[in-house]
């Protein structure tokens, strides 16, 4: 079992959904992003997604696009992203960590060396949003053979004919995109998400994590009733962006703002009755 498998098994025993958090490596700078990453588990993150900065993140909305630009401007590279993971792993050997992003930075690394270096750094899984099942041979078999979970995305437009291809060779969990659009631009329709997730569960025993547009405690509580995981990303990188000074540099609030938000959202999963009463 991978760390991802073990964490979702533990969450099932606890009888609750997990909080999956996303930040971009190197945003707004290497040291600050590492400090935030190190603080996520204690704040309540059950699984961490770490964005691989890319100049053209086509599936992402303005908040995550801006976080990638800040990271690249600060000099973040793929090697530095793997270094962030390695430094995180030096003190945390249990929290699952997934690299999320696009294939271009992996391709130019190149892919074979990237997989080896990712495993060495302590990465547990990959979400590569622009590699469809039809292009599986590009990355998935080698990643799976190296022990990495290869996590695919399903969307509201993934129909019954397409779903088996999406689920084939997926491992760890399935990421369900709750809206038809880019990240952070609309709120999920909870009833519609529940219907889609229910349909997916008829075809897979993997945990399902729901993301895109999740920002509030109420959304987290509601989605936890229909899925095994709830993903929050744009709200966290927005908190980082809003904390920066006029020159785009980190301030005394840049670490605390996203971690405070994670604490509140985690409480909505761990103590839903108490969170609802606040």
N, C-alpha and C positions, 0 to 999 in steps of 0.2 A: 504493500500500500504506500502511496505517496503521501506527503504531508497534506495535500488537498483531500485525498480520500479519508485520511485519519481525522481531519478537522470536521468534515461533514458527518462522519460517523459519530463523533463526539457531540455535535450539535443535535443530531437525531436523538441521542440518549438524553440530552438535556431537555428535549421537547421544544426547541425554538429554532427560528431561522437565524442565519448568520448575517453579519454586516460585512459587506465587501466594499472596501474603500479604494478610490483611485486618486493618485497624484502623479504629476509628471516629474521624472527624474531631472534634477538640475534646475528646477523652478523654485525660487527666482535665481538661485545660485547653488553650487554643489553642496556647500556646508549646510545651508538652511534646509535644503530638501532632504539631506541625510538626517538632520535633527528631527524633522517632521516625520520621516519614515520610521525612525527609531521610536517615536512617541505614539505611533498609531496603535500597536497592540495594547499598550497600557490604557489608552483612551477607549478601547472597546472594539477595535477592528478585529474580525475573525479571519479574514483573508485580505491580502493586500494586492492590488493591481498597481504596477508601476509603469507609467507611460514611457515609451521610447520616443524622445522628441523627433519630429519629422517636419520638414518645411511645408508639406502639403497634406495635412490630415483631413482627407475628404469627408469622412463620416462624422467629424467633430464640429460642434458649434463654436461660437465666438470665444467662450471661456477657455475651453481646452486648446483651441487654436492659439490663443494668446499665451497660454502657459508654455506651449511648445516654442513659440517665438522667444519668450523670455529666456527659456533654458538654452536655446541655440545661441542667442546673443551673449549669454554668459559663458559660452564655450563648451557646453555639454556635448559629448560624443558618445557613441555606443560603448567604447572602452570605459569611459567614465561612468556610464550607466551600470555596467557590470561591476565596476569598482564600488559603486553605491551599494549594490546587492551584497557584495563580499563583506563590506564593513558592517552592514546590517546583520549578516549571518554570524559575525564574530561574537555577538551577544545574544542572538535569538535563533535558536535551532528548531523552533517548533511552528512559528507562524508561516502559513503557506504564502508564497510570493509568486505572482504571475506577471510576466512581462506582456504588455499590451501595446499594439501599434500596427505599423505597416511594414510590408515586405521589403521595400527598397533599402532601408538601412541594414537589414539582415543580408540581403543579396550582395551588397557591396562590401560586407565585412570580411569574408564571404560566409555563406550559410553553414558549411561544414565546421568551420572554425568557431562561428558564433554558437552553435549548439554545444560544442565541447567547452567553450569558455563559460557559457550560461550554466551548464551543469556544475562546472568547477566553482563558480561563484555562489551557487546555492539556489538557483532558480528552480521552481517547481512546475511551472506550466507556461504555455504561450497562448495568447490570443492575437492572431494576425488577421486583421479584419478584411484585407483585400486579397486573401488567398482562398478561392472557392474550392469546394470538394473536387471539381474537375481538374484542378492543378495540384492535387494532393502530393504528387511525387516531388514537387519542388522542396518540400520541407517536412511534412508530417511523418513519413516513415522513419526518417533519420532521427527526428525529435523523439518519437515514441520509443525507438530502439535504445535511445540514450536515457530513457526513464522520465522524460518530460510529458506531462499531460498536455494534450493538444485540444484546446477548448474552442468550439465553434459558436457562432451566433445564429439564432433564429429570430425572425422578425414577424410583424403582423401580416406581411405578405408571403410568408413561407407557407405554401398550401400543402395539402395532403400528399400530392405527388412529389413535391420537392423535399418534404421533411425527412424521408429515409436517407437521402443523400447527405443532408446536413448532420444527421445523427451518426452516420457510419463513421467509425474510427474516432469519434469524439470521446474524450475521457476527462475525468475530474469533475466537471459539471458542464451544463449547457447554459450559455448566456442568452437570455431572452430579452431582445430589444423591445421595450414597452411602447414605443411610438414609431410611426412611419416618418422618419426624418432624422436630423442630426442631433447630437447630444445637447442636453440642457435647454432645449427651446420650447418644450411643451410638457405639461403634466400628464402622467399616465392615466388612462381610463381604467380604474381598478376592476370593474366588472368585465370589461373586454379582455384585460390581461388574464383574469381568472379563467375565462373561457378558453383562451389560447393555451395557457399553461396546462389546463386539464386535458386538452387534446394532445399535447405533447407527452404527457405522462402515460398515455395509452401506448406510446411507442418507445419509451425509454425508462430505465430504472435509475438513471443518473440524477443527481440533484439539479435543480433549475434555479438560477439566480436571475433576478429581474433588474434591469437598469435602464438608463436614459431618462432624465427628467425628474428623478427622485430627489427631493430637497427637504421635506418636512417630516416631523415625528409621526404625524397622522398617516402620511403616505407609507412610511416604513412599517407602521403597525398594520395597515391594511394589506400591504403586499406580503407581509410575513404570514398571512393566513392562507396564501395561495402558492407560495414558493419556498424553497429551502434557503434561499439567499436573497438579499436586497443590496443592490449596487448603488453607491453614491460617488459621483465623480465631479461633475461640473460645479456643484455647490461647494465642494472643498477647494477646487482650484480658484473659484471666484473669491472665496474667503482669503486665499493667499493673495490674489491680485488686489483686492480691496485694502489690504494691510500695508501695501508698499508705499514708499514716499514718492514725492513728485518726480524723482529721477528713476523710479522703478526699482529701488533698492529695498532690501529687507529692513523692517523696523522691529521694535520690541514685541509687536503683536503678530508678526508673520508666522511664528510657530504656534502661538496660543490660539489664534482664531480658528484654524481648521481642526485642531485637536479638541477644542471646546465643542465644536459642532459634532464631531465624532462621539464625544461623550454623551451628548443629548440624544443623538440618534440611536446609539447603543442602548441607552436606558429605555428607549421605546420598545426595544426587542427583549431586553432582559427583565424589565419590570413594567410591562405594558399598563397595568392598572394604575401604578404610581405616576407614570408619565402622562397618562390621560387626565389625571386629576390636577396636574400643574397648570 
